Amino acid sequence: MAFNDKTKRVFIKHKICRFCADSSLKIDYKDSKNLAAFTTERGKIIPRRISGNCAKHQRMLAVAIKRARNIGLLPFTTAKIKTKEYREA
């Protein structure tokens, strides 16, 4: 537990893995809607410490996102980044 200056207890709420909590959720590279929730607007994979996934499911999620990118279900980057005007500004 963390303590502040006045020795009061501060409780930190830990994030739980949503795939461990709900066994009906499955990680599938064909389900681009669920995979898009774990990517940023720029197309980067959200890290484990922010998303709250466990290590096992974060690895499975990263592989599924990479597979979906390779077959064209998810973009590698947004169109805004690719344009020349965005790079010059």
Sequence and secondary structure as in RCSB ss.txt:
>XXXX:A:sequence
MAFNDKTKRVFIKHKICRFCADSSLKIDYKDSKNLAAFTTERGKIIPRRISGNCAKHQRMLAVAIKRARNIGLLP
FTTAKIKTKEYREA
>XXXX:A:secstr
 EE TT  EE       HHHH TT    TT HHHHHTTB TTS B  HHHH   HHHHHHHHHHHHHHHHTTSS 
SS HHHHSHHHHH 
